Amino acid sequence: MQVVPLFSAAEVQARIAELAAQLYRDYADSPLALLRVAEGAARFVDELTAQLARIGVRAEVLDVGARRTQRPDLGAVQVDAFDPSLLDGRDVLVVGDIVDGGATLEAVLDIVGLADTRSVRTAALIGKRSARRLAVPPDYVGFEVDAGWIVGFGMTINGELADLDEIGVVIDEN
């Protein structure tokens, strides 16, 4: 398996700092609830939360486990039990690692829609333009890519390569 770098570690860190600055402009006076969608988003959310803390935005991280039950383009979305009332009266940012088709994000937004939130926006470290079928794209996107299996910075292929500091695309050598 070969990984072709797309974004260096420095580019990833710089882009997350830019996203934090955007969030500061939008949420400086309001406590923000970051709703982490999947395990692959943990590193992104941790770094984003650290950047937000450095610039004075209070953010609480809540987890909602959501995953495709098969390959991302085939399986149904499974969402773990989550109490939407935890989000009542709050500004909520639903954060995922990658938005491709958008079914996982839509499933989580359906649950968030049961809460009486102040606002709801979405963010992803990676957005796949070519695969997206969402009616509304994420509000905040770190990097847009066209296609491929993306790895690094928490995103894996078969449980591997999550620890890369950079983001790359897997090239099939067959």
ABEGO torsion letter per residue (X at the ends): XBBBBABBAAAAAAAAAAAAAAAAAAAAABBBBBBBABAAAAAAAAAAAAAAAAAGBBBBBBBBBBBBABBAAABBBBBBBBBAAAABGBBBBBBBABBBAGAAAAAAAAAAAABBBABBBBBBABBBAAABABABBBABBABBBABEBBBEGGBBBGGBGAABABBBBBBBAX
